[in-house]
Amino acid sequence: MERIAQNPGRTITLVGASMMGVFFIVAFIFRRVGVSQDTLTIVAGTFAYGFLAFALVVGVLAWRRRPGGIEQAVSTYLSRNRTMVDLLGEPLVVAVPTEMAESEQAEGAQVNVAAVVSGPRGTADADLVLARLGRRWEVLDATVEHQGERHLLSGEPLK
């Protein structure tokens, strides 16, 4: 299910095309057998409602899986950081542990985040300190360890 939610547009398109193909085969067989147009209309409606239900489920899964505040702040910060891009290349893929989303409950909180960042040139471990200011998370401090070297990311201009 997680894989379905990662690329909902593609999933919905592929399932829709598959269902349309199956419906054409069913319609062809029904017409050859001599089933009435009313029955074929009911079958078409069932396929349509089935597709809509599937698209709704995929949409809800994708909506629930969207990046939260902490994950979004960390991903945006690391993806726009010059040092990260120079070290790992583009595009960067940032993996934040899922338990971070649960710590977003506290108002005015500060949290330490360890993220794994990968790009075309390898993988690095990033350590960030975030503070919640109002409804947003701000990165206060960030360092990254890549090939045994530690790099300070905070205080750098973002691209």
ZIHU-V643132 format. One record per helix or strand of 2 or more residues. SS is the DSSP state (~ for helix, > for strand). FROM is the first residue (numbers start at 1). TO is the last residue. If there is no record, write none. Layout:
<<SS/FROM/TO> <SS/FROM/TO>>
This chain:
<<~/2/6> <~/8/33> <~/37/65> <~/69/80> <~/82/88> <>/93/96> <~/99/105> <>/110/119> <>/122/133> <>/136/146> <>/149/152>>
